[in-house]
């Protein structure tokens, strides 16, 4: 069970809980400083819009961030708080 509100538009959750095709805004990143700085250098900051393109069986999520596709594992995406924006085609 998660400590975040689920289901309602605008609810806060971790990125790993997101659904394929949905768009989210990054609210906060909770991880070690070095990894957090690397993600920020790649353009994943608070306020950034991300879209989940695909989910893999092993737990990896394919994201679209600022014109680039990224694959991130569960250990990273479960430490990124997001707010649901909505679905895009």
MDTraj code that builds the backbone (N, CA, C; nanometers):
import mdtraj as md
import numpy as np

residues = "UNK UNK UNK UNK UNK UNK UNK UNK UNK UNK UNK UNK UNK UNK UNK UNK UNK UNK UNK UNK UNK UNK UNK UNK UNK UNK UNK UNK UNK UNK UNK UNK UNK UNK UNK UNK UNK UNK UNK UNK UNK UNK UNK UNK UNK UNK UNK UNK UNK UNK UNK UNK UNK UNK UNK UNK UNK UNK UNK UNK UNK UNK UNK UNK UNK UNK UNK UNK UNK UNK UNK UNK UNK UNK UNK UNK UNK UNK UNK UNK UNK UNK UNK UNK UNK UNK UNK UNK UNK".split()
xyz = np.array([
    [0.0845, -0.1184, 0.0000],
    [0.0000, 0.0000, 0.0000],
    [0.0888, 0.1244, 0.0000],
    [0.0478, 0.2234, -0.0708],
    [0.1253, 0.3462, -0.0842],
    [0.0695, 0.4546, 0.0078],
    [0.1538, 0.5497, 0.0405],
    [0.1108, 0.6595, 0.1268],
    [0.0557, 0.7771, 0.0477],
    [0.0468, 0.7634, -0.0841],
    [0.0021, 0.8726, -0.1696],
    [-0.1423, 0.8520, -0.2130],
    [-0.2107, 0.9628, -0.2378],
    [-0.3479, 0.9562, -0.2888],
    [-0.3449, 0.9008, -0.4304],
    [-0.4405, 0.8171, -0.4635],
    [-0.4442, 0.7577, -0.5965],
    [-0.5753, 0.7886, -0.6663],
    [-0.5670, 0.7845, -0.7986],
    [-0.6879, 0.7895, -0.8776],
    [-0.7347, 0.9276, -0.9192],
    [-0.7416, 1.0202, -0.8310],
    [-0.7940, 1.1521, -0.8633],
    [-0.6933, 1.2314, -0.9462],
    [-0.7445, 1.3050, -1.0434],
    [-0.6568, 1.3895, -1.1233],
    [-0.5916, 1.4929, -1.0328],
    [-0.4610, 1.5106, -1.0487],
    [-0.3893, 1.6042, -0.9646],
    [-0.3379, 1.5418, -0.8371],
    [-0.3580, 1.4114, -0.8190],
    [-0.3119, 1.3452, -0.6975],
    [-0.1612, 1.3213, -0.7038],
    [-0.0991, 1.3174, -0.5863],
    [0.0448, 1.2951, -0.5759],
    [0.0695, 1.1455, -0.5590],
    [0.1663, 1.0923, -0.6336],
    [0.2059, 0.9519, -0.6253],
    [0.3508, 0.9408, -0.6690],
    [0.4058, 0.8213, -0.6628],
    [0.5406, 0.8021, -0.7156],
    [0.5286, 0.7624, -0.8623],
    [0.6285, 0.7960, -0.9402],
    [0.6261, 0.7726, -1.0842],
    [0.6064, 0.6252, -1.1176],
    [0.6610, 0.5355, -1.0361],
    [0.6476, 0.3918, -1.0624],
    [0.5010, 0.3480, -1.0655],
    [0.4145, 0.4176, -0.9960],
    [0.2721, 0.3832, -0.9915],
    [0.1954, 0.4357, -1.1126],
    [0.2617, 0.5151, -1.1954],
    [0.1951, 0.5757, -1.3097],
    [0.1526, 0.4750, -1.4143],
    [0.0624, 0.5191, -1.5018],
    [0.0075, 0.4338, -1.6064],
    [0.0604, 0.4742, -1.7435],
    [0.0726, 0.3757, -1.8306],
    [0.1163, 0.3971, -1.9675],
    [0.0241, 0.4968, -2.0373],
    [0.0847, 0.5941, -2.1057],
    [0.0086, 0.6947, -2.1795],
    [-0.0257, 0.8182, -2.0993],
    [-0.0063, 0.8146, -1.9688],
    [-0.0390, 0.9295, -1.8834],
    [0.0775, 1.0280, -1.8768],
    [0.0436, 1.1532, -1.8523],
    [0.1424, 1.2605, -1.8406],
    [0.1423, 1.3088, -1.6955],
    [0.2627, 1.3326, -1.6421],
    [0.2782, 1.3725, -1.5023],
    [0.3729, 1.4909, -1.4918],
    [0.3602, 1.5649, -1.3830],
    [0.4552, 1.6709, -1.3484],
    [0.5359, 1.6227, -1.2290],
    [0.6686, 1.6357, -1.2366],
    [0.7546, 1.5963, -1.1256],
    [0.7371, 1.6968, -1.0126],
    [0.7093, 1.6461, -0.8931],
    [0.6919, 1.7312, -0.7755],
    [0.8168, 1.7319, -0.6880],
    [0.8800, 1.6154, -0.6710],
    [0.9979, 1.6061, -0.5853],
    [1.0750, 1.4803, -0.6196],
    [1.2053, 1.4830, -0.5947],
    [1.2920, 1.3682, -0.6184],
    [1.3634, 1.3376, -0.4875],
    [1.3481, 1.2123, -0.4403],
    [1.4079, 1.1701, -0.3136],
    [1.5079, 1.0579, -0.3389],
    [1.6331, 1.0911, -0.3552],
    [1.7366, 0.9894, -0.3736],
    [1.8728, 1.0500, -0.3442],
    [1.9749, 0.9673, -0.3525],
    [2.1086, 1.0161, -0.3200],
    [2.1475, 1.1330, -0.4100],
    [2.2269, 1.2215, -0.3558],
    [2.2615, 1.3482, -0.4219],
    [2.3217, 1.3285, -0.5611],
    [2.4140, 1.2347, -0.5753],
    [2.4795, 1.2142, -0.7045],
    [2.3828, 1.1725, -0.8137],
    [2.2952, 1.0791, -0.7828],
    [2.1964, 1.0339, -0.8807],
    [2.0951, 1.1437, -0.9107],
    [2.0565, 1.2175, -0.8081],
    [1.9628, 1.3276, -0.8282],
    [2.0233, 1.4341, -0.9208],
    [2.1487, 1.4654, -0.9019],
    [2.2146, 1.5640, -0.9899],
    [2.2246, 1.5138, -1.1327],
    [2.2477, 1.3837, -1.1498],
    [2.2542, 1.3262, -1.2843],
    [2.1185, 1.3378, -1.3540],
    [2.0119, 1.3074, -1.2825],
    [1.8781, 1.3202, -1.3404],
    [1.8472, 1.4654, -1.3753],
    [1.8894, 1.5573, -1.2898],
    [1.8688, 1.6987, -1.3175],
    [1.9483, 1.7426, -1.4400],
    [2.0686, 1.6905, -1.4572],
    [2.1497, 1.7227, -1.5751],
    [2.0836, 1.6704, -1.7030],
    [2.0086, 1.5631, -1.6906],
    [1.9361, 1.5070, -1.8054],
    [1.8030, 1.5778, -1.8297],
    [1.7668, 1.6727, -1.7416],
    [1.6461, 1.7506, -1.7604],
    [1.5289, 1.7087, -1.6743],
    [1.5493, 1.6139, -1.5837],
    [1.4409, 1.5694, -1.4962],
    [1.4490, 1.6454, -1.3653],
    [1.3760, 1.7569, -1.3572],
    [1.3752, 1.8455, -1.2404],
    [1.2331, 1.8581, -1.1879],
    [1.2190, 1.9227, -1.0732],
    [1.0854, 1.9535, -1.0225],
    [1.0136, 2.0396, -1.1260],
    [0.8884, 2.0056, -1.1543],
    [0.8098, 2.0797, -1.2523],
    [0.8175, 2.0248, -1.3934],
    [0.9107, 1.9345, -1.4191],
    [0.9253, 1.8770, -1.5523],
    [0.8062, 1.7886, -1.5848],
    [0.7616, 1.7948, -1.7094],
    [0.6536, 1.7100, -1.7564],
    [0.7124, 1.5803, -1.8107],
    [0.6589, 1.4672, -1.7673],
    [0.7051, 1.3366, -1.8162],
    [0.5849, 1.2557, -1.8626],
    [0.6048, 1.1759, -1.9655],
    [0.5002, 1.0877, -2.0157],
    [0.5519, 0.9444, -2.0096],
    [0.4703, 0.8538, -1.9594],
    [0.5076, 0.7126, -1.9558],
    [0.4721, 0.6519, -2.0907],
    [0.5751, 0.6085, -2.1641],
    [0.5540, 0.5500, -2.2956],
    [0.5271, 0.4010, -2.2880],
    [0.5960, 0.3323, -2.1954],
    [0.5824, 0.1880, -2.1856],
    [0.6294, 0.1401, -2.0498],
    [0.5818, 0.0236, -2.0102],
    [0.6245, -0.0414, -1.8861],
    [0.6740, -0.1800, -1.9232],
    [0.7903, -0.2181, -1.8754],
    [0.8480, -0.3492, -1.9021],
    [0.8207, -0.4438, -1.7865],
    [0.8205, -0.5732, -1.8141],
    [0.7908, -0.6740, -1.7125],
    [0.8884, -0.6714, -1.5966],
    [1.0140, -0.6397, -1.6224],
    [1.1157, -0.6378, -1.5178],
    [1.1075, -0.5174, -1.4251],
    [1.0146, -0.4257, -1.4494],
    [0.9974, -0.3095, -1.3630],
    [1.0450, -0.1788, -1.4238],
    [1.1145, -0.1853, -1.5366],
    [1.1628, -0.0629, -1.6014],
    [1.0453, 0.0120, -1.6658],
    [1.0583, 0.1437, -1.6672],
    [0.9576, 0.2294, -1.7300],
    [1.0277, 0.3138, -1.8359],
    [0.9671, 0.3215, -1.9538],
    [1.0188, 0.4052, -2.0616],
    [0.9445, 0.5383, -2.0538],
    [1.0218, 0.6467, -2.0385],
    [0.9655, 0.7804, -2.0210],
    [1.0021, 0.8709, -2.1376],
    [0.9187, 0.9695, -2.1616],
    [0.9481, 1.0755, -2.2577],
    [0.9647, 1.2031, -2.1762],
    [1.0856, 1.2577, -2.1783],
    [1.1189, 1.3760, -2.0991],
    [1.1890, 1.4768, -2.1892],
    [1.1296, 1.5932, -2.2073],
    [1.1910, 1.7030, -2.2842],
    [1.2456, 1.6579, -2.4205],
    [1.1671, 1.5800, -2.4935],
    [1.2051, 1.5388, -2.6278],
    [1.2952, 1.4167, -2.6350],
    [1.3217, 1.3530, -2.5226],
    [1.4112, 1.2367, -2.5178],
    [1.3438, 1.1223, -2.4450],
    [1.3701, 0.9995, -2.4923],
    [1.3182, 0.8814, -2.4234],
    [1.4231, 0.8288, -2.3261],
    [1.3780, 0.7928, -2.2056],
    [1.4644, 0.7365, -2.1022],
    [1.4037, 0.6074, -2.0514],
    [1.4882, 0.5128, -2.0141],
    [1.4441, 0.3928, -1.9437],
    [1.4967, 0.4039, -1.8019],
    [1.4076, 0.3877, -1.7050],
    [1.4472, 0.3965, -1.5641],
    [1.3889, 0.2789, -1.4888],
    [1.4671, 0.2266, -1.3961],
    [1.4233, 0.1135, -1.3159],
    [1.3360, 0.1549, -1.1998],
    [1.2798, 0.0540, -1.1354],
    [1.1903, 0.0767, -1.0220],
    [1.2593, 0.1504, -0.9076],
    [1.3874, 0.1197, -0.8840],
    [1.4594, 0.1842, -0.7736],
    [1.4699, 0.3352, -0.7915],
    [1.4645, 0.3822, -0.9144],
    [1.4676, 0.5264, -0.9411],
    [1.3255, 0.5826, -0.9432],
    [1.2368, 0.5207, -1.0205],
    [1.1022, 0.5761, -1.0373],
    [1.0176, 0.5700, -0.9103],
    [1.0533, 0.4826, -0.8173],
    [0.9769, 0.4781, -0.6919],
    [1.0210, 0.5868, -0.5942],
    [1.1208, 0.6670, -0.6323],
    [1.1676, 0.7783, -0.5490],
    [1.1413, 0.9148, -0.6126],
    [1.0576, 0.9170, -0.7154],
    [1.0227, 1.0417, -0.7835],
    [0.8733, 1.0662, -0.7625],
    [0.8403, 1.1715, -0.6886],
    [0.6993, 1.2074, -0.6664],
    [0.6487, 1.2864, -0.7858],
    [0.5295, 1.2498, -0.8324],
    [0.4691, 1.3171, -0.9468],
    [0.3235, 1.3502, -0.9173],
    [0.2706, 1.4419, -0.9984],
    [0.1292, 1.4766, -0.9941],
    [0.0713, 1.4494, -1.1310],
    [-0.0421, 1.3846, -1.1362],
    [-0.1038, 1.3485, -1.2615],
    [-0.1531, 1.4726, -1.3357],
    [-0.1212, 1.4777, -1.4651],
    [-0.1695, 1.5878, -1.5498],
    [-0.2851, 1.5415, -1.6341],
    [-0.2705, 1.4255, -1.6963],
    [-0.3763, 1.3736, -1.7829],
    [-0.3187, 1.2910, -1.8948],
    [-0.4058, 1.2421, -1.9819],
    [-0.3638, 1.1551, -2.0904],
    [-0.3463, 1.2353, -2.2185],
    [-0.2400, 1.2011, -2.2921],
    [-0.2156, 1.2634, -2.4227],
    [-0.2060, 1.1551, -2.5280],
    [-0.2382, 1.1879, -2.6515],
    [-0.2290, 1.0898, -2.7612],
    [-0.0902, 1.0798, -2.8161],
])
top = md.Topology()
chain = top.add_chain()
for i, resn in enumerate(residues, 1):
    res = top.add_residue(resn, chain, resSeq=i)
    for name in ("N", "CA", "C"):
        top.add_atom(name, md.element.get_by_symbol(name[0]), res)
traj = md.Trajectory(xyz[None], top)
